[in-house]
């Protein structure tokens, strides 16, 4: 797979929502391609507005940087090497180094985009859902890229 298709993005979203629901969490999930375009988004009934915004920001960050937002978090803390990263893209870019965003790669390692999850009780829980989806350990099966 060389591109992130709508069908693939929707399958990732469905798996994320199902995985969140199995934990009793109301989550939002977003998939963004490597060009920064939103491919698919869903917000479970009862989840917060903030969860949708954070899911999209985390997905955008993972797609833009090509790294897990969980890995970026400690590097952007005060005094760390890329402390200013969240501000580097300007005021209207959602670089968000909060756990819950994971890059999506093709089988050959090419960056295809990112998935972001928001709304679980803690950012680490958002990361757990995103990671399980991208690694294929979520509730649904299918090509994870």
Buried (B, 14 or more C-beta within 10 A) or exposed (E): BEEBBEEBBBBBBBBBBBBBEEEEBBBBBBBBBBEBEBBBBBBBEEBBEEBBBBBBBBBBBBBBBEBBBBBBBEEBEEEEEBEEBBEEBEEEBBBBBBBBBBBBBEEEEEBBBBBBBBBBEEBEBBBBBBBBBBEEEBBBEEEBB
